[in-house]
Amino acid sequence: MARRHAPENDLPFAWVLHINSDGAVQSIDAVPQALEAEDGGFYWIHMKRADVRAIRWLRAQIDIPDSVKEVLLSQEDEEPHLTGHENYICGVFRDFTQELDGASDEVSRLCFYVTDRVIITARRHPVHASIEARRAIEQSQADIHRPIDIFKLLLEKIVDGFEARVEQLWSSVDHIEDHVLDDNMYDDRHQLSQIRRSAASAHRLISSNYRAVLKMQKLPQLYPQTQDLLVHIGHHLENVQHESSSIQDRARLLHEELNAQLASETNRQLFILTILGTLIMPPTLISGMFGMNMKGLPFADDESGFWMAFALCLLSSLLTYAVVWVSSRRS
């Protein structure tokens, strides 16, 4: 089924927001002529990396270093990383894509470039964190006065998305655990396998972003006020990473417990079938002997021969059951 992403406009950018000096936000439906706003505010330019018009605009900006342009236009499979400079910060993070009904399981990259006067972000598919950050800004739910504030908000929304996904997986594991502990013989192995797959994917996603933050903290030169922000985000990413790892451990243990319960139930059913086969075997042997077309068979000329043979079969089953019962009691 085709993915249903959030609707977009016809501009080369997903959006351009102008935030003035007092924090008022205005959406601009035109390409800005300069990166720096003239009224003391700044721009948040969110690029569509698949639009060639946006790519031409970016390459024409002489104030942006070539190394930053390469980061903003890098390939989709590039790992998350951060690059620090005394005048700017740029890099790549990974986040869940945004569809009409919320965040999906698909992963896309969010590239960014932050200075004192502008923040430029770029993506190929709609990214959950950027859409949530824009909504928070337009609804005055965030205190934004500088581009670094938007960068902080983006990182927080990325972590919030990870936490929501981990919470969803945790709730699913709790639901299956209740079934297992109640000894309800539901075969949840398929659902549990899906949870383990989603948890492993989320753990890899969280870990890759966490490693990028840790590497950035060790750089000698950092954009001002970035160090405290990275420590704050790194702490939250570490906690979410531990929770995602715990989900994997719980899901694996539940899978083993569920397999053990199903194996125990299978053994119980095989035991019942074995007992039934053991009880039926002597009557089958006796009826087979009486079924031989030969002279000299017992009860052949007796009018009550059938009932006598039936009683003999029943007696053999009772004796067999008694032998099995005594053997089980001794063992």
MIGU-268960 format. One record per residue: residue in one letter; x, y, z of N, C-alpha, C in turn. Coordinates in steps of 0.05 Angstrom, whole numbers. Layout:
<vodos>
residuo, npx, npy, npz, capx, capy, capz, cpx, cpy, cpz
A, X, Y, Z, X, Y, Z, X, Y, Z;
...
</vodos>
This chain:
<vodos>
residuo, npx, npy, npz, capx, capy, capz, cpx, cpy, cpz
M, 17, -24, 0, 0, 0, 0, 18, 25, 0;
A, 11, 44, -16, 27, 68, -19, 26, 85, 7;
R, 48, 97, 14, 49, 113, 39, 35, 139, 34;
R, 19, 148, 53, 4, 173, 51, 18, 194, 68;
H, 34, 210, 56, 49, 231, 70, 31, 256, 73;
A, 39, 273, 91, 24, 298, 95, 25, 315, 70;
P, 4, 330, 64, 3, 346, 40, 24, 368, 40;
E, 34, 376, 16, 55, 395, 14, 46, 418, -5;
N, 61, 440, -5, 55, 462, -22, 71, 460, -48;
D, 69, 479, -66, 82, 479, -92, 108, 494, -92;
L, 117, 504, -69, 142, 519, -67, 165, 499, -67;
P, 189, 509, -73, 213, 491, -72, 220, 484, -43;
F, 207, 498, -24, 211, 492, 4, 185, 480, 16;
A, 189, 463, 36, 165, 454, 51, 151, 477, 65;
W, 168, 495, 76, 157, 519, 88, 181, 538, 94;
V, 174, 563, 96, 193, 584, 105, 179, 600, 127;
L, 190, 599, 151, 179, 614, 174, 197, 638, 180;
H, 185, 660, 185, 200, 683, 194, 193, 689, 223;
I, 212, 689, 241, 208, 695, 269, 222, 721, 275;
N, 206, 741, 282, 218, 768, 287, 230, 769, 315;
S, 240, 792, 323, 255, 795, 348, 237, 791, 373;
D, 211, 795, 371, 194, 791, 394, 181, 763, 394;
G, 189, 746, 376, 179, 718, 376, 155, 713, 359;
A, 144, 734, 345, 121, 730, 328, 129, 714, 303;
V, 111, 695, 295, 117, 677, 273, 100, 683, 249;
Q, 112, 684, 226, 98, 689, 201, 107, 669, 180;
S, 88, 656, 166, 94, 637, 145, 97, 653, 119;
I, 118, 649, 104, 124, 664, 80, 120, 645, 56;
D, 105, 655, 36, 99, 639, 12, 116, 648, -11;
A, 141, 654, -6, 160, 662, -27, 188, 655, -18;
V, 205, 653, -38, 233, 646, -33, 247, 671, -21;
P, 260, 669, 2, 274, 692, 13, 297, 700, -4;
Q, 301, 727, -7, 323, 737, -24, 350, 736, -10;
A, 349, 736, 16, 374, 734, 32, 370, 716, 56;
L, 392, 704, 66, 390, 686, 88, 383, 701, 114;
E, 393, 725, 117, 389, 741, 141, 365, 759, 138;
A, 347, 758, 158, 324, 776, 158, 333, 805, 164;
E, 320, 824, 153, 328, 852, 156, 317, 865, 182;
D, 297, 853, 195, 285, 865, 218, 296, 855, 244;
G, 319, 841, 243, 330, 831, 268, 320, 803, 275;
G, 301, 792, 260, 292, 765, 265, 309, 745, 249;
F, 297, 722, 244, 312, 702, 229, 292, 684, 214;
Y, 302, 667, 196, 286, 649, 180, 290, 620, 189;
W, 269, 605, 187, 271, 575, 187, 263, 566, 159;
I, 282, 557, 144, 277, 547, 117, 278, 517, 117;
H, 256, 505, 110, 254, 475, 110, 252, 466, 81;
M, 274, 454, 71, 277, 447, 43, 266, 419, 36;
K, 256, 417, 12, 250, 391, 0, 274, 382, -16;
R, 287, 362, -7, 312, 353, -20, 307, 341, -47;
A, 282, 333, -53, 276, 321, -79, 269, 342, -100;
D, 267, 368, -92, 259, 389, -110, 285, 402, -121;
V, 288, 401, -148, 312, 412, -160, 314, 443, -156;
R, 291, 456, -154, 291, 485, -149, 304, 492, -122;
A, 298, 476, -102, 310, 480, -76, 341, 475, -77;
I, 348, 454, -92, 377, 448, -95, 391, 470, -109;
R, 380, 482, -130, 393, 504, -144, 395, 528, -126;
W, 374, 533, -110, 375, 556, -91, 397, 552, -71;
L, 400, 528, -61, 420, 523, -40, 448, 526, -52;
R, 453, 516, -75, 479, 518, -87, 486, 547, -95;
A, 466, 564, -98, 471, 592, -105, 478, 609, -80;
Q, 475, 598, -56, 480, 614, -32, 510, 614, -26;
I, 522, 637, -30, 551, 639, -27, 559, 641, 3;
D, 540, 648, 20, 546, 650, 49, 546, 623, 63;
I, 537, 602, 50, 537, 575, 62, 562, 560, 52;
P, 578, 550, 71, 602, 535, 63, 595, 510, 45;
D, 613, 503, 27, 608, 480, 10, 605, 454, 25;
S, 619, 452, 48, 617, 427, 64, 589, 425, 76;
V, 577, 447, 83, 550, 447, 93, 530, 439, 71;
K, 534, 450, 48, 516, 443, 25, 517, 413, 20;
E, 540, 401, 21, 542, 372, 17, 527, 357, 38;
V, 528, 367, 63, 513, 354, 84, 483, 356, 79;
L, 473, 379, 72, 445, 384, 67, 435, 367, 43;
L, 452, 361, 24, 444, 346, 0, 456, 318, 0;
S, 464, 308, 23, 476, 282, 25, 456, 260, 19;
Q, 466, 236, 15, 449, 213, 8, 432, 204, 31;
E, 411, 189, 25, 391, 181, 45, 402, 160, 64;
D, 423, 145, 56, 433, 123, 72, 456, 132, 90;
E, 462, 158, 91, 483, 168, 108, 476, 166, 137;
E, 496, 158, 153, 491, 155, 182, 489, 182, 196;
P, 474, 184, 218, 472, 209, 233, 499, 219, 242;
H, 504, 244, 241, 529, 256, 250, 525, 286, 254;
L, 543, 298, 269, 542, 326, 275, 569, 338, 270;
T, 570, 363, 260, 595, 377, 255, 593, 404, 269;
G, 612, 410, 286, 611, 434, 301, 632, 455, 290;
H, 625, 480, 292, 642, 502, 284, 635, 525, 303;
E, 654, 544, 305, 649, 566, 323, 627, 584, 313;
N, 620, 583, 287, 600, 601, 275, 574, 586, 268;
Y, 575, 560, 267, 551, 545, 259, 553, 516, 269;
I, 531, 502, 266, 530, 473, 271, 513, 461, 249;
C, 521, 438, 239, 506, 424, 218, 509, 394, 223;
G, 492, 379, 210, 493, 350, 213, 468, 337, 203;
V, 465, 312, 211, 443, 295, 202, 433, 279, 225;
F, 406, 279, 228, 393, 261, 247, 373, 243, 232;
R, 365, 222, 244, 345, 204, 233, 320, 205, 251;
D, 297, 205, 237, 271, 206, 251, 250, 190, 235;
F, 227, 186, 248, 205, 172, 234, 192, 192, 214;
T, 183, 181, 192, 169, 198, 172, 141, 203, 182;
Q, 129, 224, 171, 102, 233, 179, 82, 226, 157;
E, 61, 212, 165, 39, 207, 147, 14, 222, 157;
L, -8, 218, 142, -32, 233, 149, -42, 226, 177;
D, -38, 201, 186, -49, 193, 212, -27, 193, 233;
G, -5, 206, 229, 16, 208, 249, 42, 196, 239;
A, 60, 191, 259, 87, 180, 252, 84, 151, 243;
S, 100, 144, 223, 99, 117, 212, 124, 101, 221;
D, 127, 77, 212, 150, 60, 218, 174, 66, 200;
E, 169, 80, 178, 190, 87, 160, 209, 108, 172;
V, 234, 107, 164, 254, 125, 175, 265, 142, 153;
S, 269, 168, 158, 281, 186, 139, 301, 204, 154;
R, 317, 218, 139, 338, 235, 150, 329, 264, 151;
L, 338, 278, 172, 333, 307, 175, 360, 320, 176;
C, 367, 336, 155, 393, 350, 154, 388, 379, 164;
F, 408, 391, 176, 404, 417, 188, 430, 434, 187;
Y, 426, 460, 187, 447, 479, 187, 438, 503, 204;
V, 452, 509, 225, 443, 529, 245, 465, 550, 248;
T, 457, 576, 246, 475, 598, 252, 460, 618, 270;
D, 471, 641, 274, 458, 661, 291, 434, 674, 278;
R, 432, 673, 250, 411, 687, 236, 393, 670, 219;
V, 399, 644, 218, 382, 627, 201, 385, 598, 210;
I, 364, 582, 205, 366, 553, 208, 353, 541, 183;
I, 369, 524, 170, 360, 510, 146, 359, 480, 152;
T, 336, 468, 146, 333, 439, 149, 324, 428, 122;
A, 331, 403, 117, 326, 391, 92, 318, 362, 96;
R, 299, 352, 80, 290, 324, 82, 279, 316, 55;
R, 279, 290, 50, 267, 279, 26, 238, 272, 30;
H, 231, 259, 53, 204, 253, 60, 196, 270, 84;
P, 170, 276, 88, 161, 291, 112, 170, 277, 137;
V, 182, 292, 155, 194, 281, 180, 176, 290, 203;
H, 171, 271, 221, 153, 275, 243, 162, 298, 261;
A, 188, 300, 268, 197, 320, 287, 194, 348, 276;
S, 201, 352, 250, 199, 379, 239, 170, 389, 238;
I, 151, 371, 232, 123, 379, 231, 113, 385, 259;
E, 120, 369, 279, 112, 374, 306, 125, 400, 316;
A, 150, 405, 309, 163, 430, 318, 149, 455, 306;
R, 142, 453, 280, 128, 476, 268, 101, 480, 281;
R, 87, 459, 287, 61, 462, 300, 64, 475, 328;
A, 85, 467, 342, 89, 479, 369, 96, 508, 367;
I, 111, 516, 346, 118, 544, 343, 94, 561, 335;
E, 78, 551, 316, 55, 566, 307, 33, 568, 328;
Q, 32, 549, 346, 13, 550, 368, 24, 562, 393;
S, 47, 574, 391, 60, 589, 414, 65, 570, 437;
Q, 71, 545, 432, 77, 526, 453, 107, 524, 459;
A, 123, 540, 444, 152, 540, 449, 162, 568, 449;
D, 182, 573, 466, 194, 600, 468, 217, 601, 448;
I, 212, 614, 425, 232, 615, 404, 241, 644, 400;
H, 268, 648, 403, 279, 675, 398, 304, 673, 380;
R, 316, 650, 378, 340, 646, 362, 339, 620, 346;
P, 354, 618, 325, 354, 592, 310, 362, 568, 327;
I, 379, 572, 346, 387, 550, 363, 364, 539, 379;
D, 344, 557, 385, 320, 548, 399, 303, 528, 382;
I, 302, 533, 356, 288, 515, 338, 303, 489, 337;
F, 330, 490, 335, 346, 466, 335, 341, 449, 360;
K, 340, 463, 383, 334, 449, 408, 307, 436, 407;
L, 287, 451, 397, 260, 441, 395, 259, 416, 377;
L, 273, 417, 354, 274, 394, 336, 285, 369, 350;
L, 307, 373, 364, 318, 350, 378, 299, 339, 400;
E, 286, 357, 414, 266, 348, 434, 243, 333, 421;
K, 234, 342, 398, 212, 328, 384, 221, 301, 374;
I, 246, 299, 365, 257, 273, 357, 257, 254, 381;
V, 267, 263, 403, 267, 246, 427, 239, 239, 436;
D, 221, 259, 435, 193, 253, 442, 181, 232, 424;
G, 187, 232, 399, 177, 212, 380, 188, 184, 388;
F, 214, 183, 395, 226, 158, 404, 212, 148, 429;
E, 208, 166, 448, 195, 158, 473, 166, 148, 468;
A, 152, 161, 450, 124, 152, 444, 125, 124, 431;
R, 144, 119, 413, 146, 93, 401, 153, 71, 421;
V, 172, 78, 439, 180, 58, 460, 157, 53, 478;
E, 142, 74, 486, 118, 70, 503, 97, 52, 490;
Q, 94, 56, 464, 75, 39, 449, 84, 10, 449;
L, 109, 5, 444, 119, -22, 444, 118, -34, 472;
W, 123, -18, 493, 122, -27, 520, 94, -36, 527;
S, 74, -20, 519, 46, -28, 524, 39, -54, 510;
S, 48, -57, 485, 42, -82, 471, 55, -106, 484;
V, 79, -103, 495, 92, -125, 509, 77, -131, 535;
D, 67, -111, 549, 51, -115, 573, 26, -131, 567;
H, 13, -125, 544, -11, -139, 537, -6, -169, 532;
I, 16, -175, 518, 23, -203, 512, 31, -217, 538;
E, 46, -202, 555, 55, -214, 581, 31, -222, 598;
D, 9, -206, 598, -15, -214, 613, -26, -240, 603;
H, -26, -244, 576, -36, -269, 565, -19, -292, 574;
V, 7, -288, 574, 26, -310, 581, 23, -317, 610;
L, 22, -297, 628, 20, -302, 656, -7, -314, 664;
D, -28, -308, 649, -55, -319, 654, -58, -347, 643;
D, -37, -358, 630, -38, -384, 618, -60, -386, 596;
N, -66, -363, 584, -85, -364, 561, -70, -374, 537;
M, -79, -396, 525, -65, -408, 503, -70, -394, 477;
Y, -62, -368, 476, -63, -353, 451, -36, -355, 438;
D, -35, -360, 413, -9, -361, 399, -2, -333, 390;
D, 12, -318, 408, 19, -290, 402, 47, -288, 390;
R, 58, -310, 381, 86, -309, 371, 89, -291, 347;
H, 69, -290, 329, 71, -273, 306, 72, -243, 315;
Q, 53, -236, 332, 53, -208, 342, 78, -202, 358;
L, 88, -221, 373, 112, -216, 389, 136, -213, 370;
S, 137, -228, 349, 159, -225, 329, 158, -197, 317;
Q, 134, -187, 311, 132, -160, 300, 142, -139, 320;
I, 135, -144, 346, 144, -125, 366, 175, -126, 369;
R, 186, -150, 368, 215, -152, 370, 229, -139, 346;
R, 217, -141, 322, 228, -129, 299, 226, -98, 301;
S, 203, -88, 310, 200, -59, 313, 219, -48, 335;
A, 222, -63, 357, 239, -55, 379, 268, -54, 370;
A, 277, -74, 354, 304, -74, 344, 309, -51, 325;
S, 289, -45, 308, 292, -22, 290, 293, 4, 305;
A, 276, 7, 325, 276, 32, 341, 302, 35, 356;
H, 312, 12, 367, 337, 13, 382, 361, 21, 364;
R, 362, 11, 340, 383, 19, 321, 381, 49, 315;
L, 356, 59, 311, 352, 87, 304, 360, 105, 327;
I, 352, 98, 351, 359, 114, 375, 390, 113, 379;
S, 401, 90, 377, 430, 87, 382, 447, 103, 362;
S, 439, 103, 337, 454, 118, 317, 454, 148, 323;
N, 430, 159, 331, 429, 187, 339, 445, 193, 364;
Y, 444, 174, 383, 458, 177, 408, 488, 178, 404;
R, 498, 160, 386, 527, 160, 380, 536, 187, 368;
A, 519, 198, 350, 525, 223, 338, 527, 246, 359;
V, 509, 245, 378, 510, 266, 400, 535, 263, 417;
L, 542, 238, 423, 566, 233, 440, 591, 242, 426;
K, 593, 237, 400, 617, 245, 385, 618, 276, 383;
M, 595, 289, 381, 595, 318, 379, 604, 330, 406;
Q, 598, 318, 428, 605, 329, 454, 636, 329, 458;
K, 650, 312, 443, 679, 310, 446, 694, 329, 428;
L, 680, 344, 410, 694, 362, 392, 705, 386, 408;
P, 729, 396, 401, 741, 418, 416, 727, 445, 411;
Q, 717, 449, 386, 703, 474, 380, 673, 469, 376;
L, 657, 483, 390, 628, 480, 388, 615, 507, 385;
Y, 593, 506, 370, 576, 530, 368, 567, 538, 396;
P, 566, 564, 402, 558, 572, 430, 532, 560, 439;
Q, 532, 552, 465, 509, 541, 479, 501, 513, 468;
T, 517, 501, 451, 511, 475, 441, 518, 453, 461;
Q, 539, 457, 477, 548, 436, 495, 526, 428, 515;
D, 514, 447, 528, 493, 441, 547, 469, 427, 534;
L, 463, 437, 510, 440, 425, 495, 446, 396, 489;
L, 470, 390, 479, 477, 362, 472, 478, 344, 496;
V, 487, 355, 519, 487, 339, 543, 459, 332, 551;
H, 441, 352, 549, 413, 348, 556, 400, 327, 538;
I, 403, 330, 512, 392, 311, 493, 404, 284, 495;
G, 431, 283, 499, 444, 258, 502, 434, 242, 526;
H, 428, 256, 548, 418, 242, 572, 391, 230, 566;
H, 373, 244, 552, 347, 233, 545, 349, 210, 525;
L, 367, 213, 506, 371, 191, 486, 382, 166, 500;
E, 399, 170, 519, 410, 147, 534, 388, 132, 549;
N, 370, 147, 562, 348, 134, 576, 329, 119, 557;
V, 323, 132, 535, 305, 118, 515, 319, 94, 504;
Q, 345, 95, 500, 360, 73, 489, 359, 49, 509;
H, 362, 55, 535, 360, 33, 555, 332, 21, 555;
E, 312, 38, 552, 284, 27, 552, 279, 9, 527;
S, 289, 18, 504, 286, 2, 480, 301, -25, 483;
S, 324, -24, 496, 339, -49, 500, 324, -67, 519;
S, 311, -55, 540, 295, -71, 559, 272, -84, 545;
I, 259, -70, 526, 237, -82, 511, 246, -106, 495;
Q, 270, -104, 483, 280, -127, 468, 284, -151, 487;
D, 295, -146, 510, 300, -168, 529, 274, -180, 539;
R, 255, -163, 545, 228, -173, 554, 215, -189, 532;
A, 215, -179, 508, 202, -193, 486, 216, -220, 480;
R, 242, -220, 482, 256, -246, 478, 249, -266, 500;
L, 248, -257, 525, 241, -275, 547, 212, -285, 544;
L, 194, -267, 536, 166, -275, 532, 164, -294, 509;
H, 180, -291, 488, 180, -309, 465, 188, -337, 475;
E, 209, -338, 492, 218, -364, 502, 197, -376, 520;
E, 184, -360, 537, 164, -370, 555, 140, -380, 540;
L, 132, -365, 519, 109, -374, 502, 116, -400, 488;
N, 140, -402, 477, 148, -427, 465, 148, -450, 484;
A, 156, -445, 509, 156, -466, 530, 128, -474, 536;
Q, 109, -455, 538, 81, -462, 544, 69, -478, 521;
L, 74, -469, 497, 63, -484, 474, 75, -512, 472;
A, 101, -515, 479, 114, -541, 479, 102, -559, 501;
S, 97, -546, 524, 84, -561, 546, 56, -571, 538;
E, 40, -553, 525, 14, -561, 517, 15, -583, 496;
T, 34, -581, 478, 37, -602, 457, 44, -628, 470;
N, 62, -628, 490, 70, -652, 504, 46, -664, 519;
R, 30, -647, 530, 6, -657, 544, -13, -671, 525;
Q, -17, -659, 502, -35, -671, 483, -24, -697, 472;
L, 3, -698, 468, 15, -722, 458, 13, -744, 480;
F, 15, -736, 505, 12, -756, 527, -16, -768, 527;
I, -36, -751, 523, -64, -761, 522, -68, -780, 499;
L, -57, -772, 476, -59, -790, 452, -44, -816, 457;
T, -22, -815, 471, -7, -839, 477, -23, -858, 495;
I, -35, -846, 516, -52, -862, 534, -75, -875, 519;
L, -88, -859, 503, -111, -870, 487, -102, -893, 469;
G, -78, -889, 456, -68, -910, 438, -60, -935, 454;
T, -50, -931, 478, -43, -954, 495, -67, -970, 504;
L, -89, -955, 511, -114, -968, 519, -128, -982, 496;
I, -125, -972, 472, -139, -984, 449, -123, -1007, 438;
M, -97, -1009, 443, -81, -1029, 430, -89, -1058, 438;
P, -93, -1065, 464, -101, -1093, 470, -128, -1101, 458;
P, -149, -1083, 460, -174, -1091, 447, -171, -1095, 417;
T, -154, -1078, 405, -149, -1081, 376, -136, -1108, 370;
L, -117, -1116, 386, -105, -1142, 383, -125, -1165, 386;
I, -141, -1163, 406, -161, -1184, 412, -181, -1186, 389;
S, -192, -1162, 381, -212, -1163, 359, -199, -1173, 333;
G, -174, -1167, 330, -160, -1177, 306, -158, -1207, 306;
M, -153, -1218, 329, -151, -1247, 331, -178, -1261, 326;
F, -199, -1249, 337, -226, -1261, 333, -235, -1256, 304;
G, -223, -1238, 290, -230, -1233, 263, -217, -1251, 243;
M, -199, -1269, 252, -186, -1287, 233, -206, -1309, 224;
N, -206, -1313, 199, -225, -1333, 187, -212, -1361, 189;
M, -212, -1373, 213, -200, -1399, 219, -217, -1415, 237;
K, -214, -1441, 237, -230, -1458, 254, -217, -1458, 282;
G, -234, -1465, 302, -224, -1468, 329, -223, -1442, 344;
L, -236, -1421, 334, -236, -1396, 349, -254, -1398, 373;
P, -247, -1387, 397, -264, -1388, 420, -290, -1373, 416;
F, -311, -1383, 428, -337, -1371, 427, -349, -1369, 399;
A, -338, -1384, 380, -348, -1383, 353, -377, -1394, 350;
D, -383, -1415, 366, -409, -1427, 365, -427, -1419, 388;
D, -418, -1401, 404, -434, -1392, 428, -451, -1368, 419;
E, -477, -1368, 427, -495, -1347, 420, -487, -1320, 433;
S, -474, -1321, 456, -465, -1297, 470, -436, -1292, 466;
G, -425, -1303, 444, -397, -1300, 439, -388, -1271, 434;
F, -405, -1255, 421, -398, -1227, 416, -394, -1212, 442;
W, -413, -1216, 461, -411, -1201, 486, -388, -1211, 503;
M, -382, -1237, 501, -359, -1247, 516, -333, -1235, 504;
A, -331, -1233, 477, -308, -1221, 465, -306, -1191, 472;
F, -329, -1178, 473, -330, -1149, 480, -321, -1145, 509;
A, -330, -1163, 527, -321, -1161, 555, -292, -1166, 557;
L, -281, -1184, 541, -252, -1190, 542, -236, -1165, 533;
C, -246, -1152, 512, -233, -1127, 502, -234, -1106, 524;
L, -257, -1102, 537, -260, -1082, 557, -242, -1089, 581;
L, -240, -1114, 588, -223, -1122, 610, -193, -1117, 604;
S, -185, -1122, 579, -157, -1117, 572, -151, -1087, 574;
S, -170, -1069, 567, -165, -1041, 569, -163, -1032, 598;
L, -180, -1044, 615, -179, -1037, 643, -153, -1046, 656;
L, -144, -1070, 648, -119, -1080, 659, -96, -1062, 650;
T, -97, -1054, 624, -76, -1036, 614, -75, -1010, 629;
Y, -100, -999, 634, -101, -973, 648, -90, -976, 676;
A, -96, -999, 689, -86, -1004, 716, -56, -1005, 716;
V, -44, -1019, 696, -15, -1020, 695, -3, -992, 691;
V, -15, -976, 673, -4, -949, 668, -7, -932, 693;
W, -29, -934, 707, -34, -918, 731, -14, -925, 753;
V, -9, -951, 757, 10, -960, 777, 38, -950, 770;
S, 45, -952, 744, 72, -943, 735, 75, -913, 739;
S, 54, -898, 733, 57, -869, 737, 58, -861, 766;
R, 44, -876, 783, 46, -870, 812, 74, -876, 823;
R, 86, -897, 814, 112, -904, 823, 133, -884, 813;
S, 130, -874, 789, 149, -855, 778, 145, -827, 789;
</vodos>
